């Protein structure tokens, strides 16, 4: 199921014996895995097993046996590679056989966990939840909630700047908010610029502008990929950027002067918004459909085709995109 459906079940106190969280957003995967674990017991009743430390026999024995020192037996396993059906179902069944046990998987990374998610069925009192990368307005709201919890005096434009500085990585943003909370001053974009350091030497936001506007992207694209950005992730970020441009264009053609708050749900820095608006209005409506079709096809190819060199394929595809739509 998707996050919204799970949220409704969680709010209504629906519980399962086994949980699996996977998808595009590592931040949400880890956040929900931790949230569910703490809802099932105290912190000292949760045993965490990370990646290479995972051992099937140990995990199964752990779930089958109740703890002598705690009333709840919660096992949280972080994975980078999917498990086969036999192991997965045996672990779920082990959790079901012990009233004290709860099994939680946090599946991180770029592996295809969809097949494994299919083993978590209602018949086995288990659920798998697929997490997508939050839209920018959703991410900014999460940052606002965190800033309010930390009692930070902030400007929304500062949170927006932090979010794009970290290439939409919420985990890094949340960590920086913890650091900014100790400062005895309001948090503005200038303060973020002074105390926080974005990952990588290339601005993803600037790259997206250059890509769609037809400016040179070869050097920045090379460095982005060399720095380790995932090809599928980069494609989804381009799609999200084009989606924003489409919403701006559609608003301008049907309503009038684009309103950032109504379109995005937040107000970006003025220079960024003006630049984005100019770019959006200059794109013909029929071009947006062609862009979406190109990007959807590219994402499908990256996920399903056996491409020998995804780096080179990505570079060639995006150069073609830039030439075709500029």
N, C-alpha and C positions, 0 to 999 in steps of 0.2 A: 504494500500500500504506500501511499504518499504521505508526506509530513502532515498535511492538514487533516487528513483522515485519522492519523494516529493521535494528533493533538486532541481531537474531539473525544477519542476513546480514553486518553490519559486523563483529561479533565473530568470524565465521568467515572474515574477510578477503576477502569477496566485493566486487569492485569493478565499477564501471560507467564508461562514457565520458562520460555526461551524467547530472546529478542535478537534481532540482527539489524544493524544500521549500516548502510552502505550508500555509495553514490558519488556525487561530484564535490561536495563540501566536507572536507575533513574536519573543519571547525564544528559544523552541526553534528556530524557523526560522533565525535568525541563528546560534545556537549550533551547530546541525548543519551549516550551510553552511560555517562556519569550521572545524569539526572535520574535515569531509571534505577541505576544501581543504588543510589542514595535513598530513593523512594521505597526500596525493598528492604533496607536495613541500614545500620550505622556504618560509618567509614571503616571501623576495625572488623566488620563482618564481610568486607569485600576483598577478595583476593584477585589481584591483577596479574595476568600473564601476557607478556609482550612478545610478539613476533617469533623470533627464533627460539624463545624459551618454551613455546607451545609444545606439549607432549600429549598425544591422544590418551594414552593409558592413565597418565596422571590426572588429566582433566576429567575423565570418566569416573575414576575412583573418588576424586574430590566431590563430584556431584552425587555419587551414590551414598557417601558417608556423611552423616551429620557431624557438625563440630561439637567437641566436648566443652568448648568455652563460649559459644555464642548460639543464639536461637535461630539465626539466619545463616545460610550457606550460599554466598553469592560469588559467582565466578565470572569475571570480566576478561575476555580474551581479545587482544588486538591482533589483527591479521593483515598481511600484505598480499597473501595468495589464498584463493578459495580452497575449501576442503571438499573432499569427494562426498557423495551421497551417503555412503555407509558410515563414515565417521560422524558426519553432521547429524544424521538421524539417531545414531546411537547416543550421542551426547544429549540431544533433545529428550530422548526417551529416559535417559538417566536422570535428567532434571525433573521429569514428570514422576518418576518413581519415588522421589524423596520430597515430602511436603516442605522441607526446609530450604530446598535448593532453587536457585534461579540462575539461568545461563544467559549471558549477554555477549554478543559479538560486536566489536567495532572494527569494520572492514575498511582499511585505509589504502590509499594508493590508486593506481590506474588499472588494476586488474579487473576483469569482468566478473563481478560477483552475482550477476543476475540469476544464473543457474542455481547457485547455492541458495539464493533467497527463496527459490521455489520449494525448497525442502521445509520451510517454516510455514506450516499450514494450521488452520484452525482445528483440524482433527487432532493435531499434536499439541494443541494449546500453545502455539508459537506464532510469532509475527516477524516479518521482515519489512523494514521501512527504508524507502529510497529517498535520499537527500539530494536536492539539486542546489546549485550555486544560487544564493539569494540574489534577487534583483537589487540594484544599487540602493533604491529607497528602503528596501527591507533591511539591508546591511547597515545603512546609516541609522535606522531606528534601533537596531541592536546595539550599536555603538553609543547612541544616546542613552539607552537604558543602563548600560554599563557605566557611563560617565555620571549619571544621576546616582547610581548606587555608590560610587566613589566620592560623591559630593563635589564633583569638579565643576568649576565655573567655566563653561565652554561656549564657543560659537559653533553653530552647525557647520559653517563653512570650514572650520578647522578639522572637524571629523571627516568631512568629505575629502579634504586635502590629504589627511592621513590614510584614508581608504584607498585612494588612487596612488598614493606614494608607495603603498605596499602591494600594488597590483591586485587589489581586491582580496587580499589574504586577511581574513578576519582574525585568525589566531595571532598574527603579528600585530594587528591593530589593537587587540585586547591587551596584549603584553605591553604595548607602548602606553596605553591608557593608565595601567598600573604605575608606570614610571612618571607620567605627567601628573598623576594625582599628588605627588609629593611637592610639586612646585607651588609656591605661594603667589600665584598670579593667574589671571584669566587665560584660558587656552585659546589662542588665535592661530590662524594659519602661519604667522611668522614664528610663533613659539614652537609649533610643530616642526617647522623647517629647521629651527635652531637645535632642537633636542632629539629629533627622530631622524632615522636614516633609512630611506627606502631600499628595498632589495634590488640588486642589479644596477648596472650603469645606464640602462636604457629605460626611459619612461614609457610604459605601456600606453598610457593615454595619448602621448604625443605620437607614438607609432600608429595608433588607430586613426588619428586625424590624417597623418601622412598617407596611410594606406588608402583611405576612402577619397581623399582629395587628389590623389594621383602624384603626390610628391615622391621623392626617392625613398625607398624603404630597404634597399639591399643591405646596407651596412647595419642598420638597427635590427633587421630581421635575423641576420647572421648572429649578432651578439645575443639577442633574445633566446634563440635556440641553443647557442653555445652555453648560456648561463643555466640551461636545464629546464626552461619552460616547456611544459608538455604540449604536444601538437594539438591534441583534442581540446585541452583547456584553452589554448590560444584561439582556436576556431570558435568555441562558445563565447569567448570574450568579444570577438569581432562581431558575432551574430547579435549579442546583447547591445553593442555599440550601434550597429545599424538599426536595431529595433528602436533605440532611443531617437535616432535621427528620423525614422519613419513617424514616430509619434509626434515629434516637433513639426514635421512637414504637414502631417494630416491636420494638426491643430491649427496651424497657420492658414491652411486652405479652407477650413470649415468654420473656424471661430474668429481668428484674427491674430493679433500679436501674441506669440507664444508665451505662456505663463509657466515658469519652471516648477513652481509649487504644485500646480494642477497636473502637469505632465509627468514629472519625475517623483513627486512626493517630497522633495527637498529643494533647497536653493543652492546650486553650485556657486563657486566664485564667479563674479561678474565676467571677467575676461574669458573664462572657460565657456560660460553659457553663451556669450555673444559669438564666440568662434564656432561653437557647435550649431547654433541657430543659423548662422550664415551658410555653413556647410549643408545643413539639412534642407534649407529652402532652395538651394541650387541643384538639388537632385530631383529628376523627373519621377512622378509616381510609379510609372511602369518599370523604372530601373530598380526600385526597391524589391519588387517581386523577383526580378532576375537575380539580384544579390542574394536574397534568401534561398532561392533554389540552388544557386552555386554553393553557398555555405553549407546548406543541409546535405547536399551531395558529397561535399568534401568531408564533412564530419562522418557520414556513413561509410565512406571509403576508408577513412583512417581507423574506424572501429571494426570494420568487417573484412576488409581486403588484406591480403598478405603482401604488404609493401616492403620490399627489401630495405629501402633507405627512406624512412618517414621524414627525416630531416630535409633531405634533398627534394623529396616530393612536396613537402610543405612550402619550401622556398619557391619552387617552380609554380605551384598553384596560386600562391599569394601575389607573385609577380603578374601572373595572368589576370588575377582579380583586379589588381591596380590598373593595369593597362585597359582592361575591358570596360571598367565602370567609371573611370576618371574623365 
